[in-house]
Amino acid sequence: MGQGRSDPAVPRCAHANTTRRTQRRRRQEEEKEEEKAFELTEDNSIEFFFNYSKTLKENKVKLTTSLGDITIELFDNVPYHKANFIYLTKMGYFNNTYFHRVVKNFIIQGGNADNVETAEKRSKIGRYLLPPDTRKGHKHHRGVVSMPSSEINNPHKLASPYEFFIVVTKPGSYHLDGGYTPFGQVIDGMDVVDKINSQPVDNGDWPSQNIYILKAEAF
């Protein structure tokens, strides 16, 4: 009677392990779907960045461009804009965007591109604006990184979260103070900023040749 019988504990154990692996895989897939489904909006963005800012250990972002590298240190006392910039960096938003606006001896502006990839990334991340945060003592010195206002029906100069500009003017562009939010400073690569600012442009300040942000990394 006992011969030929398999130990009933063995298949049950294997089955249990398979079930746990399947459940774990399903949970991971569900978590990924939740992450994909989350979109920032005007209603949830401030609360999201308030909480997200508390988790951050990074305070710098390195931009690898087609003309060289730029390293930016972010200001701690401008939490929403800092958190937004790091979040977009970690989401891969800035990868393969452009420095799309170059105004000689004034600014270079990045974070946009006339390609489908960038439009799709914006759509997935969400549609939102950030309120100005201009009273933290930061001025638009040369090398300061700031956020432009949205151009769409925006009397309060709410910031366009996907774009940023870097001041080139010596010693600075102080007429921007109070109207725009400085949130960081270039600490390495101002020679690259100047090189970008020296590139030829077409009408509308768009560079004649695309200047790519190949990769952005937070650290």
N, C-alpha and C positions, 0 to 999 in steps of 0.2 A: 504494500500500500504506500509506503514512504518513498520507494524508488521512483524516479522520474518526475517527482514533484519539484517545482522551482520554489525557491525561498520567496514567499509573498512579500517580504520586506524590500527586496531589491527593486522590483518594478515600481512599487509604490514610491520609493525614494527617488527614482529617476523621473517618474511622472511629476512628483512634487517640485523637483528642481526645474523641470521644463516649464511647469506652470508659473513658478516664480519669475523665471526669465521672461516669459511671455508677458506677465503682468508688469514687470519693470520696463520692458520695451514699450508697452502701451502707454505707461505713465510718461515716459520720456517723449513719445510722439505727441501725447496730449499737451505736455508742457511746451513743446516746440510750436504746436498749433496756436496755443494761447499767446506765445510771444509774437508769432506772425500776425495774429488777429489784433493785437494791441495797436491802437493809433492815437497819437497825440492830437488834442483838439484845443480850442480856446477854453473849454471848460475844465480840462484835466491837466493841462501842461504845467501850471504853476505848482500845484500839489505834487505832481510827479517829480519835477526838478527839485523841489524842496526836500523830498525824501531821498531822491537819488544823490543829491549833493552830500548827504550825511554818510554815504557809503564810499565816497571817492578817496582813493589814496594817491591818484595821479594829479599832478599840477602842471604838467608840460605836454606840449604836442609838437612833434616833429613832422614837418611837411617835406616830403621828397618831391621836388618839382623837376621839370625837364631842363631847368637851368641851374639846378643846385638845391641844397637843403636849407631850410629855415626852421629854427627852433624857437618856440613861443612858450614863455612862462605865463601862467594864468593868475589873475588876481583873486585871492581868497575872499575878499570882501565884496565881490560881485557874484554871488553864489549861483543865481539862475543862469546867467550868461556863461559862466565857467562850466556848470553842469551840462548845459545845452551843447557847448562846443565839444566836450569830452564824449558825451553821449553820441553825437553825430559821428565823431571820429571812430568810436568803437563799433558803430553800426556800419562802418565802411562807406558812409555817405560821400565824403570828400574825395575818395579814390576815383580817379579819372574825371574829375571836374577841372575847371580852368581858372586861371587868373584872367577873367573875362573883361576887365575894365582897367585901363591904364591911363591915368591923368598925369602928365609930365610935371615933375617937381611938386606933386601933391599927394597922390595915393596910388596904391594898387589894390584892386578889389577881386576877391576870389569866392569860390563856392557855387558857381553856376556853370552850366554847359548847355549847348544846343543839341543835346543828344537824347535819345529815348531812354537810355539807362538812367540818367539823372532824374528825368521826369518820373520814371517808375519808382525810383527810390524815394523821392519826395512824397509820392502818393501813398506808399506803404508806411512811411514814418508818420505822416499826418500833416494836417494843415493848422497852423497856429502862429501866433506872434508873441513876442516877449515885451513886457513893459519896460520903459527906460529906467535905468538905474544910474543916474548921473551925479549923485551927491556923495560920492565916496572918496573924493579928493584926488581923483585921477584926471590928468589933463592930456590933451592930444599932442604929446611930445613926439618927436621923430622916433619911429619904431614901435609906437603904440598900436595895438590891435583893437579895433572897435567894430561896432555892428551898425550897418546902415538901416535906415527906416524902410518899411514897406512903402511902395509907391501907390498902393491901392487904397483909396478912401481912408486916409490915415491922418486925421488932424492932430493926434496925440503922439505922433512919431513912434509908434510901436515898432519894435525891431523885427526885421526879416531874419529869422533864425538860421537860415541856410547859408547866408552870405556874411562876409567880413571884409574889412579893409585894413590896410597897414599904412600908417602915415610916413611919407617920404620927406616932407618939407623940413628944412633946417631953420630954426630949432624945433618947429612944430607948427601945427595948424590949429591955433587956439580959438579961432572963430567957431570951431565945431563943439567946443566945451558947452555943456548944458543941453545940447540938442541930440547928442549921440552918446552911446555907452562904451567907454573904454573897458576892456575886460582882460587885457594881457599886454605883454611887451616882448618884442623880439630880443632874445638874448644871444643868438648866434645866427649868422646868415644875412646881416644887413647888406653885405656886398651883393648877395643874390637878389634881395629886394630892389636894390639900385639897378641891378642888371635888368630885372623885369621892367622897371620903370623906364628904362632907356630903349625898350623895344619899339619899333615903328607901329603905328596904329592906323586904323581906317576911321571913317566917319563914325561918331558915337563912342569913340575911345576904345573900341574893340581891337585887340592886337591883330596885326596883319597875319601873323602865324600863331596858331594856338599855343598857349603856355600851360602845360599840363601840371596839375597836382596829381602825381602818379600814385601817391600813397600818403596817408596820414596815420600817425601812431601816437597814442597817449602813453605817458610813462611818468 
